[in-house]
């Protein structure tokens, strides 16, 4: 797993924990939301990638 994948997973999980009651979700619903959201976050990070390779 790369650092960017780990970052996307952490951001996705944090967002879902703050916005959804994940304890009441079915596994299928959680997995679908997690995948959909992680794709959106990945795209947003890629589109807004700084020119420098250094991350703050």
C-alpha positions in Angstrom: 0.0 0.0 0.0 1.4 3.4 -0.9 1.3 6.4 1.3 -1.4 8.0 -1.0 -3.6 4.9 -0.7 -3.2 5.0 3.1 -4.1 8.6 3.2 -7.2 8.1 1.0 -8.3 5.2 3.3 -7.8 7.3 6.4 -9.7 10.3 5.0 -12.5 8.1 3.7 -12.9 6.3 7.1 -12.8 9.6 9.0 -15.4 11.1 6.7 -17.7 8.1 7.0 -17.4 8.0 10.8 -18.3 11.7 11.0 -21.2 11.7 8.6 -22.8 8.2 8.9 -23.9 5.9 11.6 -21.7 3.1 10.3 -22.7 0.8 13.1 -26.2 0.5 11.7 -25.1 0.0 8.1 -25.1 -3.4 6.3 -21.7 -4.5 5.2 -22.6 -4.2 1.5 -23.8 -0.6 2.1 -20.7 0.3 4.0 -18.4 -1.2 1.4 -20.2 0.6 -1.5 -20.1 3.9 0.3 -16.4 3.4 1.2 -15.4 2.6 -2.4 -17.5 5.4 -3.9 -16.1 8.0 -1.5 -12.5 6.8 -1.8 -12.7 7.1 -5.6 -13.9 10.7 -5.2 -11.2 11.5 -2.7 -8.5 10.0 -4.9 -9.7 11.9 -8.0 -9.8 15.2 -6.0 -6.3 14.7 -4.7 -5.0 13.8 -8.1 -6.7 16.8 -9.7 -5.3 19.2 -7.1 -1.8 17.6 -6.9 0.9 20.2 -6.3 3.7 20.6 -8.8 6.2 19.8 -6.0 6.5 16.2 -4.8 6.8 17.3 -1.3 3.7 17.1 0.9 3.2 19.2 4.0 
